Amino acid sequence: MTISILQAQPKNILIRSTNWIGDAIMTTPAVRTIRGNFPEATITMLAHGWMADVFASSPHVDEMFIYDKHGRHKGVLGMLRLARELRAKKFDCAFLLQNAFEAAFITFLAGIPIRAGYRRDGRAPLLHPGVAIKEEVRTLHQVHYYQWLLRDLGLTCGSNELCLAHSIADTQWATEFKQKLSGRKLVGINPGAAFGPAKCWPAERYGLLAKTLHETHDVHCVVFGTKADLETIDEICSYGPAFITGLAGKTTLGQAMALIGQCDALVTNDSGLMHVGAATKTPLVAIFGSTDDIATGPYSDNAVVVKTEIPCQPCLQKECKGDFECMLNIGVAEVAAEMSRLLDTLESDLQE
């Protein structure tokens, strides 16, 4: 039986977020679409704690519900506990932006009558309604993947522009960080990628790039990352301790996102923080290796993708099975030239 969500006009909506920062940011236009179609509804975002900051200050989300998968919601008993907690909230509609079977199963157990999502990963019997993925959407950027789901559910889709809001505290922290540079340009460097090493340009090249940009544009560089990136970030910082600041594990996600918004330019692997840069409209250069820039590149008019045109790219592998040619063929001079162009454009705009 087909159900019209618009006719049902749900008043208490749950959105199941995707699990990774970049994916979550690419869903922000879809979240805006849901708010636009149901302006009077209460909208709750179900998300893992490590990426909750993506939506914590969103104007399109009323409440956050943390899925504590490594704590109180761990394992089968934890999943059942989560379903009971959601049932108590009496949601009348769930939009499942996450693709997994688990997302549909939990909302089914929670007794949410409308469970809308793509029919994939064996979860079609649990969806009400389910949507088939159109082949043409597979050729488009992931932003459209989520918007087309809502369009096929009968909703009116709005802008595809990414949306990312920061808390007042995070904005103040980032502003004060930049003010300490006394007017010098701030360049962000993001050398990590959760997907795997096949996405990562070598650390020594990031270090040489930072040194080059400091010499040509007198910039200060800040290197983003988690504690897991400490060795990589320390290597990059060794190329210029006086003008490179490493932030491995020293910021919250909210602070990192706000500081990227303060950067004059960003150079990054294909990663969650790359999408943060796109959402904050920070001029950026994205270095692509194993992944597909058409599907998951920076969704921004102010971004440049640097990649090697070889037959095996994109292989979509976490680790290179060959000689890592896709990354090693990208030289420091090539990336520095693109970064210099962005910084020169910024200077020209400020002078006008």
N, C-alpha and C positions, 0 to 999 in steps of 0.2 A: 504494500500500500504506500503510495506517495504522500508525503506530508509537506505542507507549505509552512516553512518556518515564519515567513512574513505574516501569514494569516494567523498563525498561533500567537504572535506577538509576545514572546517570552519576557518575563520580568526579572528573572534571576538566572543569569547566564554564567556558565563556567567555560573558560578557554584553557585547553591543555596545550601548554607551550611546548615548543621543540626543546631539545636538551642541550644545545650548544649555542654559545653566544652569537656567533655569526648567523646561524640559522634563525635564532630568535629575532635578531635585528631585521632579517629579511622578511619576517612575518609582520613587522610593525604596520605596513600599509593595510594588511588584512585586518589587523586589530582595529585600526581606524575605521575600516569599512563596517565592521561589526558594530562599533559605537555609533556610526552614522545611521545605520538602519534601525538601531534600537536605542535611541537617545535617552529614554526614560528608564531603561533596565539597569540593574546593578550587575556589573561585570567583574568577575573574580578570575584572576590568572593563577592556574596551577602550574608551578614551576619548581625545579630543583633550586636549592639554596645558592649554589655557586654562580647562577646567572640571574638571580632574582632582581639585581640592580638594573637590568635592562628595562624592566617594567615598573619598578617601585615608584618612580616619579611620573609615569605616563599619564597624560591627561585623559586617556581613553580607558583606563583601568581603575576601578574603585577599590579593589582589595587584592592582596596577595595571599595565596595559600601555598605554603612551602611543602613540597613533596620530599620528606626526609628519608630518602631511600637507603641511606647508610646508618640510619638511627631508628626512630620509632616506626618507620614504614618499611623496614628491611625484611626481605623474604616474603614467604606466602602469608604468614600471620600479619606482617606489617602491611601488606597489600590489602588484606581484609580489614585491618584497622582503618586504613585510608578510605576505603569504600564506605565504612560506617560513618566516618567523620564527614565525608561528602554528602552522604544520605541525610545527615542531620541538618545540613545547610538548605535542603529542599530546592535544589536547582531544578529548573524546568527545561533547560537546554544546555547542551555541551557542544562546543565546536572543537574538534580534535585536529589541531594543526600538526601535532606529532603523528607520525605515520604508524607507529608500532601497534601490534595486537594488544599489548598491555593497556594502552590508553583507552581502547574501546571496552576491554574487559572490566577495567576498574569503574568506568562510568556506567556500564551495564549493571554491575554489582551494586552501585550506588543508587540504582533505581531512577536515573535521570531519563525521562521519557523521550526526549529528542537528543540523539547522539549522532552528530553530523561529521562526516569525514570521508576521505578517499577510501574506496574499496580496494584494499591491498593488504599484504601481510596476513592473509587468511582471516581477516576480521569482518568480512562483509556481513555474515549473519548477525553480528552484534550491533551493526549500524542501523540507525533509523532517523533520517535517510542516509544512504550511502551514495557516493558519486564515483563514476568511472573516470579514470585519468585519460584525458584526450591526448592522442599522440602528438599533436602540434605543440602542446604545452611542454613536452619534453625537450623541445628545441629552443626554448626561451629561458630567460633568466629565472632563478628560483622565486623572485618576487612575484612573478606572474603565476607560478605554480599554486601559491596560496590564494591569490586573488581569484583565479579561475575556479577554485573550489567554491568560493562564496558566490561567484557569479552563477555557477551551475546549480547552486542551491536557491537561486532566485533573488539574491540580494543585489542591491545597486552598489557597484564598486566605485570608490572615489579615487583620489590621487594615488599613484604608485610611489610617491616620494617617501623615503625612509623617515622615521620619526623617533627621536631619542631625546629624552628630557633628563636633566640632572637635578639632584637635590640642591638646596641652597648651601648646605655645608660642603658638598663636594665642589660646587662651583667656586665658593670662596677659597677653598684650599688650592684649587688649580690656579685661580687668579693670583693668589699670593705667591705661589711657586714661580710664576712667570715674572711677576713684578721684581723679584730678587735678581733677575738677569739684567736689570738696568737698561732695557731697550734692545738688547741683543735678540736676534731671531732665535726661535726655539724649533728645533727639528726633532721629531719623534722617530725612533727606530724600534721596529718590532721584529726580532729575529726568530721568534718561536712559532710553532704551529702544533696544535693538539693532535691533528690527524696523523702526523708522522714525519720522519726526517726527509722524505722525498719532496716535501714542500719547502724545505729550508735552504736558503742561500747561505754559503759558508760564513761563519762568524768573522774570519779574518778579513773578508771582503767588506762586511759591514763596518769593521774597524777602520779599514783604509778609506772607505767612503766618508765616514765621520771626519776623519783627518782632512780629507780633501775639501769637504764643505766648510770646515772651520777655516782653512787657509784661503778659500776663495770668497766666502761670504760672511766670515766671522760669526758663525752660528754656535750656539750651545746645543748639544745633543742630549736627549734623554732616552734611555733604553728601557722599554717596557718588558715585563715578563713575570713569571711566577718563580717560586723557590726552585722549581725543577729546571729553570733556565739559568741558574746562578753561574754555572761554569761558562756557558756561552756569553753571558752578559759581562762577566769579569774579563774575558778575553777581549771583547769589544772595547771595554773601558780602558784596557791597557794601552790602547793606541792614543789616548789623550785624557788622562785623569783630570786635567784642569778644565777641560771643556766637554767631557762626557760624564753624565750622571747615570748610574745604574739603579734601577728601581725594582730589582728582582725580589718579589715577595714583600715589598715595602708599601704597597698601596692596596686599597680595596678595589674591586672592579669599578665601583662608582667613581672613585678618585681618578683611576686610569682613564676612564671614558671622558671625564670632565677635562683632564689635562690634554688628552688628544684634541679636544675641541679648542684648546688654547694654542696648540702647535701651529706654526706658520706653514709647516709641511711635514709629511709623514712618509717614511719608506718602510715597506712591510712585506712579509710573505703573505700568501693566501691564508687568512686566519680570521678569528673572531674580531680582533682589534682592527683589522683591515676594514671590516664592515662598520665598525665604530667610526673610523675616519670618514667613510663615505656618508654615514648618517649625520655627522657633525659638519659636513661640507669642508673638511680640511683638505687642502690640495695634497694629493698623494701619488706615490709611485708604488705599484704592486708588482712584485716579482713572482712569476708563476712558473712552476715546474711540472709536477705530475697531474695537476688538476685542470679543470676546464674553466677558462675565464668567461666563456659565454654563459655558462650556467651559474657560476658562483663568483664572478668577478665583482669589483667594487661598483655598486649601482650609484654612480655619480658622474656628473658632467665635468667634474674637476679632478679626474683621476686618469693616470696613464698606466697601462699594463705593459710590462717588459717580459718577453718570453722568447724561447728558442723554437724556431719552426723546424721540427724534426719529425719523422714519421711516427715515432712512438709517443709523441706528446699530443693530447693528454693520455697517460696510461692509467690514471686514477689509482695507482698503487701507493701504499703507505711507505714502502721502502723501495729504492731503485734496484731492479734486477740486472742492471747493466753497468754502464760506466758513468752514470749521473750527468750525462752530456747536457740534458735540458737546463741544468743549473750552472754547471761549470763553464758553459759557453757564454754565459752572461757576465761580462766584465765590469769592473768598478767604473771605468771611464764611461761606459754606456749608461749606467744608472746615474752617475754623477751628472752627466749632461742633462738628463731628464729632470733631476732635482734642481739643478741650476736654473733651468728654464722656468720651473715653478717659482723659485725664489726671485728670479729677475722680474717675472710678471707681477709678483707681489710688490716689489719695490716700485715698479712703474705705476701700479694702481695707487700706491700711497702718495706718489708725487703729483698725481693729477688732481 
